[in-house]
Amino acid sequence: MMRACASAPGKVILFGEHFVVYDKPAIVSAIGLRAYVEAVKSDRGIVLDGWGGENPAVKASAYVTDRLGYSGGLNLRIRSSIPQSVGLGSSASVSVASAAATSLLLKGELDLELIRRAAHMGESLVHYRPSGIDTTIATYGGGGIYTRSKGFRSMSLNLDEILIINTGKARRTGDLVKRVKEFRDAHGEEFEKILEDAEGIIWEAVDALKARDLELIGRLMMRNQELLRRVGVSSKEIEDVIELCMRSGALGAKLTGAGGGGCVIAVAEDEKIPQLMEALGRRFEVMRCELMAEGVREDSFPDLP
């Protein structure tokens, strides 16, 4: 085999981002947007779309080549439908797909645990203390509960889709993670109470998701957003989108991912979704995305922009 292609999904964190860094649970789901990587054997190093140098995709691929004892080179090509730097796990998806394409090419199979570890190493280049949640969900797909110390526990989410609204403001995850750490260092007692509240929201949300109680899911999103606001990771752009969501018929909305910009997620009754998308679409990119998407898989390289 001289070439192989793999794809991996993006993700949304429905509840619990940032607090997952401190070993609290988060509810996460793969979404129906994917990154694709093709790996082709070559005779010079690992090169991404014609460029040398270290980046997450190259580092993830190199981790696999090292573990499999391959000393040749690889050319990597990327296509992705996942917007970058907005909280949807784009970097992790590319890292997972890169490791997967390399695994397919050199081993003839998808070694999922090797792929997950390789992608986590790649993500360490761009994220301060990556929690592992993005690379785990991009590898295994579906949805469930992730805890740093216990890993991922699959759970069926009786929520078929979610609205994702891109604020248009890019941000760096590492900067936001550091901001939360600074808040914790300055307000230790308050932060411990926030962590306790965040975990309580998770277990309420598990029941609400299983029951597909949209009203309760919406209220819990708003409560989670308040905690994220308190630790300093919301922004004017995020708050503007949430306000517009609520005015336009959403039952609840919150940032997803690191915050500071990026994306907002919202839930609404099925009959309200078209009017919500129309109202939001006048100012923002709006995506209606399936949840519980398939994880990393062998694929064909697409003709995406």
ABEGO torsion letter per residue (X at the ends): XABBBBBBBBBBBABGBGAAAAGBBBBBBBBABBBBBBBBBBABEBBBGGBBEBBAAAAAAAAAAAAAGBABBBBBBBBBABBBGAGAGAAAAAAAAAAAAAAAAAAGBBBAAAAAAAAAAAAAAABBGBAGAAAAAAAAEEBEBBBAAAEBBBBBBABABBBBBBAGBBBBAAAAAAAAAAAAAABAAAAAAAAAAAAAAAAAAAAAAAAGBAAAAAAAAAAAAAAAAAAGABBAAAAAAAAAAAAAGBABBBBBEAEGEEBBBBBBBAAAAAAAAAAAAAABBBBBBBBGBBBBBBBBBBBBX
